[in-house]
Amino acid sequence: GAFVLLDFSINTLTLFAMVLAIGLVVDDAIVVVEAVEYELKYNGLSPKEAAIKAMENVQGPVIGIAFVLMAVFIPVAFMGGMTGILYKQFALTIAVSVAISAVVALILTPALCAIMLKPHMQSDHENFVHRQLNKFNVALETFSDWYGKMLARLSQRLSLTIIALIIFAGGTAAVFSVLPTSFVPEEDSGYYIIAVNGPPGATTERTVQSLEKIRQFIETTPGVRDNFSQIFTVSDFDLLGGGQKSSAGAIFAVLNDWDTRPNKNQSVNAMIGATFGFAGKGVPEASVVALNPPSIPGLGNTGGFSMYIINKAGDSAQVMAERANEFIAEARKSPAIQSIYTTFDTTTPSLQFDINREKAAQDGVALSDIFTALQGFYGSIQVNDYTSYGKNYKVVVQAEDSYRQNADNLNMIAVRNSKGQMVSVANYITKEQTGTPSSITRFDNAMAVQIGGSQATGYSSGDAIVALQEAAARTLPQGYTYDWAGQSREELKAGSQTLLILGLGLTFVFLILAALYESWKVPFAVLFSVPSGMIGAALVPYLLNFTGSYNLANDIYMQIGLLTLVGLAAKNAILIIEYAKIRVDERGMDIVDAAIEASKIRLRPILMTSFAFILGVLPLAVSSGAGSGARTSMGITVVAGMTTATLFGIFIIPMLFIIVEKIGPGFFTKKNKN
């Protein structure tokens, strides 16, 4: 229903949000059920009384968690650009799910508990399942006792918590500084593109021969569809530079389904490498570039990086081509660059006609007549329109094709001089064979050379961008600059917004918690627990890259995962701090005792909700096939971050509560007796 109201479609981002929402919805229900179970087991209440008593204790945390999660996601949905579009669908889907989940947990779940749960009674006739569950409960009770003792010890050394947080925060910053960056991960889209550019001026027949060689190679390569009609060839089309060109063509090769390509040598990247290898030996007469299509349709015709070398010095096309070739030669030295190319070429065969203006003037021949005659012979001229039988027709004059193809026919073109005599235009024209660009690209109203390519295996698109920036600094002279296009442009814009997005999330979480606890210092106990999740989200992808099976980068999906971790880490902190603060403010309990007791009471729901969520997201982290790049990027980030946030957070959060509650004028000067 929300998708219809928000005009969302079923796509990768909304499905991601639905997967995470399942875990969040279950979390709220688990919190309520565990609270009711606690009252049934330890206070001996009836199911209805237990449900009422439990809701008195957990309605605050449930509402607080819902508002915190919505405060994390809703603000980023209003960001602009491509990043805002990607965040919007994910963020609003999560926000709507969390709101509905909170309503269900506050109304439906306690009613179901009162109806379905039964008082705890000892039985001498327990089945196998009950015996195993009892063993699990005993083990959890033993762990809870050990956990309480460890918290008591840590409360005597609060400095260890501060040191741990500094290590987590510093380690996270250090890992992110060396983790590769990208906009979105490369995907195996089930097809790839081959751009073929023959010698300038090559005929269509020659280009088709080159395309046919590559087509035959692809047909005999394992991994391509058995139905060869799935290989599409297009001649007279320059895929890289755009526009029509007789010397250019393109091939679109569709691969078999992902489940029939289990081997790495049948992946799209392997197929691209094989095509490059064949083209180097089998198609020497043409420049062949195999490309993976962009992960997000619309960000350029091809994947990889895209940029422009801009000529603001006013140099000729020949000089501009030399500067671009120097830049490309320097960029090829970087190991981060697998392929780099440009379609800008000044060697397209052409004829330059130089008109002897002085001689034409002496003979009384108008230059405009010479230009008009040449245009009408080699090009075309619209003379007028006429109407016949109610339809309008254009009258266009041009020479026959066989004559227009021969520049030696200038003596057949004549114009009238001022005396009314017909004079051949060949008397005033000198022909010169020269080279020229087939097309000229402009960027920001200046002549520009389009550069494209892809990063090498094991390197991210961010590494390739840095390599190109360094090459530009070393080779481009004064008067030349560069700018980015397509996916590369969006990547640079998204990178500058990462800190803003996380900052917005943390700021709104702080404001919500300040209103919830009516305190400016207690929210810091929640926010300072976030680094315990960030260290896992940063360190695990970095370590997995060394295995060679992954090529994870700090991309848009990892950033969405990090934003999710802010809300999830805050959720665990709220469950503990809410119980602890009630014991301090309403019962006058000692701060340390309150923190330990609240932590032990909330340990079970925290572990249950956290690991239920982790197991629910785990399929994303280990997925394969279509869209697996995005799924693994987000899944590994959330699973790793939530694991460390849970394992470290259950120890750090109570200590942060103690530190924040005790902090005051004499905190740093008086010895802590606890």
N, C-alpha and C positions, 0 to 999 in steps of 0.2 A: 504494500500500500504506500509506504514511504517513497519507494522508487517511482511510483506513478506521480505522486505529488511533487517530488523533487526533479522529475524528468531525468532519472538515471536509467542506464541500461545495465544488463548483466554483462559485466566485463571483469578483467583481471582485478582491478582495484576494489570494485564492490564485492566481488567474491572473497578477496582477502579480508575485507571488513566483516563479511558474514562469518568467516571461519573464526576470526578473533572474537566476534560478538558471541558466538556459541560458548566460548570459554568464559567470557565475562558474565553472561546470563547464568551459567552454571555456578559461577563464583558467588553471586548474590544468594542463590538458593542454598548453597552449601553453608554459607555464613549463618543463615537463619536456622537451617536444620541442625547444625552443630550446636547452636545456642539452645535450642529446644532440648536436644539430647542431653546437654550438660545439666539442665534443670531437672530432667527426668531422672538422671543417674545419681547426681550428687545431692539434690534437694528433695527428691522423692515426691515431686508434684505430679498431679494428674496431667494427661496430655493437654487439656484445654488451659489449665492454670500455667503449665510450663510454656505454652505458646505465648500467653499474655505476658508472663514474666520475661521471657526471652526477648520479645519485641520491645519491651521497655529498655532493655540493655543494648540491643543491636540496631534499633531504628535510626539512631544517630549516625553510627558508622555507615549503614547502608545508604542513607541520604547523602552523607559526606562523600562517600566513594563515588556515587553517581554524579554529584556536582563537580568533583575534581576531574573525573574522566571527561565530562563534557567541557569543562573549562580548558582542558588540554587540547581538545580537537576542534571545537567550534571556531576559535579565533583564526586558526590557520586556513579555514575554509574560505576566508575572505581575502586571501592573498591574490595578487595578480599574476599574469603571465602563465607560462606552461606549468610552472610549479604549483601555482594556485589551482589550476584545473585538475592536476593529479591529486592534490591533497583534498580538494573539495569533496569528491565522490567518496573517498575513503573516510574522511573525517565525519561527514554528516551521517553516513551509514552507521558508523560506530556510535555517534551521539544519540541517534534515534533508538538504536538497540539498547544502549545503556539506560535511557529514560524508561523504556518499556520494561526492562529487566528490574529496575528499582521498584516500579509500581507493582509488578508481579510479586517481588520478594516481600513487599510491605503488606500486600493484601491477600494474594492467593496462597503463597507458600505457608504462612502460619496457619491458615485455615485448613490446608491439607495436612499439616503436622498434627493439628488437634484431632483430625478425623482418622488418620492412618497410623500414627505412632502409638505404641503401647508402653505402659510402665515397665521399668526394668524388674524382672523377676528371675530368681535363681531356679534353674531346672536341672534335675539329675539325668534327664534324657535329652541330651543335645546331639544333633547330627554332626556329620563331618564338617560341614560348612561353618556351623556355629563354633565348633572347636577351633578351627583355623582363625576365625575372626577374633575369638577370645585371645588366642596367642598373639595376634597382631596388636590387640588393645593392650595386652600386658607389656609387650615390647615398647609400645608407644608411651605407656606410663613410666617404664624404666628410663626411656630417653628423656621424658619430661622432667623426671627427678634430677637426672644428670644435667639437663639444661638449666634448671634452676640453680644448681650448685655453681655451674660455670658463670652464670650471670652474677651471682654473689661475689665470686672472685674478681670478675671484670669490674664490678662497681668499686672495688678497692684501687683499681688502676685505670681510671678514666682517661688518662693520657694515651693509653694504647688505642682507644677508639679514635682519638684525634689523629694519631699517627697513621692508623689504618686508612682513614678518610683521605689524608694527604697523599698517601701512597696510591690509593684508588684514583683520585682526581689527577695526580701527576702522571700515573701510568696511562690513564685514558687519553690525556692530552698528547703524551709521547707516542702512543700507538697510532692515534689518528693523524699525527704529523707525518708518519711514514706509510700509512695505509694508502694504497692507490685510490685515486678518485675517478669518478665516472658520473655520467648523467643517468643512464639506465644501463643495465647489463645487456650484453649481446645475447640474442635469442636464436635458437634454431627454428626458423619460421617454416621449415619444410620446403624451401626453394632458395635458389640463389641466382644472381644476375651476372652475366658476362658482357662487358662492354668491349667491342672490337673497333679499333681505328686503324685503317690502312694508310698507305702513303698518301700525302695530300694530293688531291686531284684524281685519285684512283676511281675507276669506273664502278658502277653497281655490280657488273658481272664479276669483277675481281673480288669485291667485298663479299659477295655471295659464296664464292669459292672458299674464302677463309672461314666464313660462318659454318659452311658444310663440314669442314675438317673438324671443327670443335664439336659440332653436333654429333658426328660419328663417334668421337672419343667419349662423349658423355653417355651415349646410348650403350656403350660396351662397359661402362663403369658400374660395379655393384653399388646398390643404394638408390639408383635412379628408377623411377617408375617403369614397370614392364611395358606399359602402354606408351610408346614413344611419342604419341601425339601430345604428351604433356611437356614436351620440349618445344618452346616457341621461339622462332627466329624472326627478327625484324631488321630489314635492311634499310639503308638510306636514313638512318636515325642515329644522331649523336646523343647517347644517353648521358654522357658526362658533361658535355658542353651545352647540350640543348640544341634543338633545331634540326633541320634536315641537312644531310651531307651524304653525297654518294660514296664517300670513302669510309663511312662508319656504319655500324650495325650493333645489334644487341641480341642476346639469347637469355631466355628465362627457363631455367631447368628446375622442374618440380621433382622432389625426392619422394621416396616411399614413406609410408606412415612411420611414426617414431617407434612404435613397438616392433617393427620389422627391421630396425636399424640399431641393434643393441651394441654393436662395436663402435669404438671411437673413430675408426678409420672410415666409418660411414656417416659421420656427423657432417654438418654443413661446412664447418671449418676445414675438415679433412678433404672434402670435395673441392673446396676453393683452392687448397694447396695443391691437390692433384691436377686441377685445371691449369694453374700457373706453371706447374712442371711440364705438362704436355705442350702448352703454348710456347714455352721457351725453345723447344726443339722442333715441334711439329708445325708451328705457324710463325716462322721467322719474318714473314713479310708484313706482319701487322703487330700493333701494340694491343695486347690482350690483358684486361684487368677484370678479375673475378671478385665479386663483392657480395657481402651479406647485406640484405635489405635492412633499413632502419627498424629498430625495435618498436618504435612508435610511428605508425603511418602518418605521413605529412611532413616529417622533419627531413626533407631532402629526398632525392631519388635513391640514394645509396646510404649504407651505414658508414661507420668510420668517422673521420674528421673532415671538415670542410672549411675553407678559409679563402680570402681574397688578398692578393698583393696589389695594393692601390698605387697608381702612378699619379702623384700630384706635382711632379716636376715638369710635366709637359713633354716628356721624352717621346720619341717615335715608337711605333710598335716593335721595331727590331731591337731597340735598346731595352725596352720593357721586357721582351722575351729573354734577353741575355741576363737581366737582373733576376728574373724568375728562375731561370735554369741554374744560376749560381746558388740561389736559395735552396732549390730542390737537391742539388748535389751536396750541399752542407747538411741538409736534413737527413739524407740517406745514410750519413755516417753514424747516426744515433741508433743504438740497438732497439729502441722503443718503436721504431718505424719499420713496419713490414713492407708496405708499398706506399708510394707517393707519386702522383701523376698530375699533369695538366694537359688540357686539350688545346691550349693556346699555341698556335703554330703559325709562323710567318712565311712558310714555304709553299703555301697553296699556289699552284701555277696560275699566273694571270698576265694579261697584256696591258701595258700602260700606253695610252695614246697621248702624245705631246703635240699640241696644235701650234703651228707657226702663226701667231697672231698678227705679226707685222706684215707678212706676205698676204694673208687674207685681207687685211685692211687695204693694202695697195691694189689688190684685184677687185675691191668692192664687194667682198663676200662677208656677210654678217656672221659673227660667231654663233649667234642664237640659231641661225639656219643650219650650221654645221652640227651643233649639238642635237637639234631636233631630228635631223636626218639620221644621225648615228643611233639615237634612241629608237626611232621608228624601225630601223633595220635590225639592230641587235637586241633591242628590247621590245617595247610596244608603246603605242600612243593611242589614246582614246580621242577619236575625231569628233564625234557627236552622238546623239541618240536619235532614234526614229521610232515611230509608232506604226505598227501594222496589225490589223485585225484586233485592236484593243490591247495589244501587248507592247511593252517598251523594249527596245533592243539597243545595245551599245555597239558602236562602230569602232573597232580596234584595228589598227594597221601595224603589221609586222612582216618581216621577210619569212620565206619558207625556212624550215628547220635546217635543211642541208646547207643553205647559204649562211645562216646565222652562226653555224659551227666553224666557219672558215674566215679567218681574219684577213685573208688575201683578197677578199672580194670588195675591198674599199674602192677600187676603180669602177665598180658598178654603181656607186652612190654619187649622185650629182646634185648640186644646189644651184640656184639662180643668183648671179651677181647683180650689181647695180645697173648694168647695161641690159639685163634681161637674158644674158647668155647662160647656158648650163655649163657648170664647171665641176670637174671631179674633185671630191673631197680628199682623194689620195694626194693631191698636190700640196696639201697643207698639214698632213698628219705623218708623224714619225712613230713607228711601233717599237716597243721595247719589252722583251720578255723579263718578267720580274716575279717576285713572290709577295704574298700578302696574307694577312689572317683571313680565315674563312668567315669568322665572325668576331666582333669586338664586344666584350662585356663591360658594362659600366657599373660602378658601385659608388654611391654617394656623389653622382655626377662626375666621376673621374674614371679614366680608363683603368681597367683592373684585369688581373689574371686569376682565374679560378683554380685553386689547388685542392685536391682531394687525396684520400688514402685511408689506410687503416693501421692500427697498432699491431705490433708483433705479439706472438703468443707469449703469455706470461706477463704482459704489460697492459695497463688500463688505458682508456682514452685520455685520462688526465695526464698520464706519463707522456703520451704522444703530444698533447697540447704544450706541455712544458718544453719538450724537445723542439717543437716548432718555434716557440717563443725565443729559445736560445739561438736557434739557427737564424731567425730574423734579426736578432740583435747583432749577430756577427757579419751578416752579409748585406742587408738592405742599406743603401746609402741615403743621404739626406734627400728629402723630397719623396721618399717612398715610405709607406706605412702598410699596415695590414689590419684586417678585421675578420671576424668569425661569422659563419653562417650555419644554418641547419641545426643539427643536434649539438655541435660544438658550442654554438652561441648559447643555447639553452643550458648546457652544462655549466658554463662559466657564470651565467646568471643564477642558477640554482645553488652553486657553491657559495656565493656571497649571501644567500638567504638562510643557510643552515643555522648559524648562530642566532639569527633573528627569530627563526621558528622555535628553537629550543628555549630561547629567552622569553618569548611570548608565553609558551606553555608553562614555564616555571613561575612567571609573574602572575598569571591568572590562578594557578594552583595556590600560590601564597595568599592571594586576596581571598579566595574561597575559604581556605583554612583559617585565616585570621577572623573571618566572620563566623565560622563554625565554632571556634574555640574562644572567641572574644579575647584574643591575645595576639600580640605582635611577635612574641618570641617562640611560642609553642610550634607554629608552622615550620620554624627552622629545623626542628627535630624530624619533621617529615621530609623536608627538601634535602637535608644533608644525607639522607639515606639513599638518594638517587645514584651517587657515584658507585655504590656497591653493585648496581646493575649495569652501569655504563662500562665498567672494566671488563666484564664478560662479553658484552656486545662488541667491544673493540678488539679484545685480545684473541678470542676464539677464531673470528674470520682471518685475522692476521696469521695465526698459526696454521690454519687449514690451507692457506695458500702455499705453504711450504710442502704440503703433501703432493702437490701437482694435480690433484683431482678437482681443485676449485680455483677459481680466479675471481675472488670476491673483492669488491671495491666499495668505497664510501659513495654510494649512489643514492638516488631519490628513494628507493625502497628501503635501504638501510636507515635513512633518515626518518622515514615513517615508522620503522621499527623502534628507533631511539625515542621518538615522541611517544609511542605506545608504552615504552618502559617507564617513562616519567610518571604516567598515570598508574601503572601497575605497581611500581615501587612505592608510590604514595599510598596505594590501597593497603598494602601490608602494614605500613606505618600507622595508618589511621586505626586499623583493627586493634593494635596494641595500645596506642597513645590514648584513644578514647576511653578504654577501660581503666588505664592507669590514672588519667586525669580525674575521672569520677571518684576514684578511691582517695585521691589526695584532697580534692576540693570539697566533696560531700561527706566523706567519712573521716577526714583528718588523718589518714594513714601516712606513715613515713614514705618519703619519695622513693627510696630504694626498694622498700618492701612492696610498695604499690606497683612499681615497674616490674619486679620479678613475678608477683602474683598475676598481674595482667598478662604478662608474656606467657606464663605457663597455661593460663586459661585459654588464650587465643592461639596457642601453638598448633593445636590440631586443625582448626579451620584454616589457618595460614598455610600449613603444609598441604592440606587437602585441596584448597583452592589453587595454590600455586602449581602443584604437580598435575592437577587435572587440566589446568590451562596449558602447561608445558607439553603434556602428552597430546592435547588437542591440536597444538600447533606443530608438533613434530613431523607429521606428514608433509607439511610445507617444506621443512628443512631438508628432507631426504627425497624430494620429488624429482621426477625426470620427465622428459618429453616436452611438448609444446608449452612455452611460458615458464619453464623450470628456472631460467635465470632469475626472473623476478621473484619467484616463490622461494628459492633457496636463499636469496639475498635477505629478504624479510624474515623468513622462517628461522634461519640460523641466528640472526641478530636477536630476535625475540626469545628464542629458546635459550641461547647462551646467556643473554642478559637477565632473563627471569630466573635462571638457575642460580647464578651468583647473587642476584638480589635476594633470593630466598635463603640460601645457605649462609651468607654473611649478614643479611639484613636482620634475621631473628636475634642476632647478638648485638648488632650495632644500634638498632632502633631503641631498645630499652636504655642503653647507655646514653644515647642522644637525649632522650627524655629526661634522664637524671641530670645531665649537664645543663640543659636548657632551664629546667625548673630551679636548679641551684644557682644558676648564674645570677650575679648581683654585685653590689658594690664591693663585697669582701671575698668573692669567690676565688680570685686569683692570689689573694694574700693569706687567707686562712687555710689551714690544713684541713683536708677532707677527712673527717673521722669515719665516714662510711666506707 
